[in-house]
């Protein structure tokens, strides 16, 4: 399971570890559930399996759980997808880009339009 940033920990339910384990290993049977949600064409379901070399990158797969609506509080099964790190990072790419931009701007002392001074 991927680490949760300390500032976001309170957004996850107390039983998140159990929910994540059930999605990754019971429902998904240790395999990425992405059918292209990430923007990559897998030709069907992604073939990545937990603890095995990734079929595209060769790196060891660590299966994670993605929130399809990007809201950690929403842990309905329909909102969760077991994902290899490649698919999860690609699915969340726009969030990572926005966070990186915000961090760079904050380091330069700039505020984003609409944010209070």
Wavefront OBJ file of the C-alpha trace (Angstrom):
o trace
v 0.000 0.000 0.000
v 1.365 3.396 -0.881
v 2.112 5.777 1.973
v -0.470 8.382 2.882
v 0.819 11.888 3.501
v 0.478 12.903 7.146
v -1.682 15.910 6.269
v -4.192 13.625 4.486
v -4.302 10.754 7.006
v -7.446 12.064 8.732
v -9.322 11.922 5.404
v -9.102 8.096 5.317
v -11.322 5.824 7.421
v -9.790 4.024 10.385
v -10.182 0.691 8.554
v -8.449 1.891 5.355
v -5.769 -0.813 5.577
v -8.485 -3.506 5.602
v -10.420 -1.854 2.763
v -7.266 -1.503 0.672
v -6.216 -5.119 1.297
v -9.694 -6.406 0.360
v -9.778 -4.396 -2.888
v -6.211 -5.346 -3.905
v -6.157 -9.023 -2.990
v -9.736 -10.288 -2.733
v -11.568 -8.361 -5.435
v -8.640 -7.726 -7.810
v -6.818 -10.978 -6.952
v -3.484 -9.145 -6.812
v -3.779 -7.664 -10.300
v -4.165 -4.091 -11.514
v -7.808 -3.332 -12.379
v -7.065 -0.534 -14.845
v -8.715 -0.828 -18.245
v -7.216 2.391 -19.548
v -8.486 4.776 -16.829
v -4.875 5.970 -16.625
v -4.698 7.011 -20.269
v -2.511 4.068 -21.323
v -3.879 1.552 -23.820
v -3.523 -1.840 -22.172
v -5.523 -3.618 -24.856
v -7.896 -4.626 -22.038
v -7.042 -4.960 -18.369
v -3.520 -4.036 -17.262
v -1.414 -7.172 -16.815
v 0.586 -5.932 -13.800
v 0.554 -8.243 -10.761
v 1.585 -7.471 -7.188
v 5.218 -8.329 -6.331
v 6.017 -9.326 -9.927
v 7.993 -7.383 -12.546
v 5.775 -4.869 -14.342
v 5.097 -6.069 -17.917
v 5.954 -2.616 -19.336
v 8.643 -1.221 -17.028
v 10.171 -4.304 -15.430
v 10.038 -2.673 -11.986
v 8.554 -4.581 -9.058
v 4.790 -3.968 -8.876
v 3.385 -2.669 -5.624
v -0.383 -2.737 -5.977
v -2.141 0.356 -4.601
v -5.745 1.564 -4.459
v -6.826 4.630 -6.435
v -9.890 6.720 -5.579
v -11.533 7.296 -8.950
v -13.041 10.613 -7.808
v -9.781 11.573 -6.026
v -11.661 11.861 -2.718
v -10.139 9.730 0.085
v -13.333 9.966 2.136
v -15.280 8.154 -0.598
v -14.363 4.512 -0.051
v -17.327 2.948 -1.853
v -16.159 -0.095 -3.792
v -17.313 1.490 -7.068
v -14.958 4.430 -6.405
v -11.894 2.278 -5.750
v -9.551 0.635 -8.255
v -6.617 -1.618 -7.489
v -3.780 -0.105 -9.503
v -0.128 -0.742 -10.170
v 2.046 2.272 -9.431
v 2.339 3.096 -13.156
v -1.438 3.283 -13.648
v -2.075 5.027 -10.316
v 0.523 7.726 -10.965
v -0.744 8.263 -14.505
v -4.367 8.434 -13.295
v -3.413 11.066 -10.685
v -0.954 12.919 -12.955
v -3.006 16.131 -13.076
v -3.132 16.240 -9.252
v 0.623 15.723 -8.947
v 1.251 18.451 -11.521
v -1.012 20.923 -9.699
v 0.580 20.110 -6.322
v 4.094 20.541 -7.720
v 3.159 23.887 -9.259
v 1.607 25.059 -5.977
v 4.693 23.971 -4.023
v 7.030 25.801 -6.434
v 4.899 28.935 -6.247
v 4.813 28.819 -2.440
v 8.607 28.512 -2.322
v 8.842 31.639 -4.473
v 6.359 33.438 -2.232
v 3.624 33.504 -4.862
v -0.020 32.807 -4.206
v -2.452 31.121 -6.563
v -5.247 33.415 -7.800
v -8.238 33.034 -5.533
v -6.218 31.996 -2.482
v -6.311 34.310 0.542
v -3.144 36.275 1.261
l 1 2 3 4 5 6 7 8 9 10 11 12 13 14 15 16 17 18 19 20 21 22 23 24 25 26 27 28 29 30 31 32 33 34 35 36 37 38 39 40 41 42 43 44 45 46 47 48 49 50 51 52 53 54 55 56 57 58 59 60 61 62 63 64 65 66 67 68 69 70 71 72 73 74 75 76 77 78 79 80 81 82 83 84 85 86 87 88 89 90 91 92 93 94 95 96 97 98 99 100 101 102 103 104 105 106 107 108 109 110 111 112 113 114 115 116 117
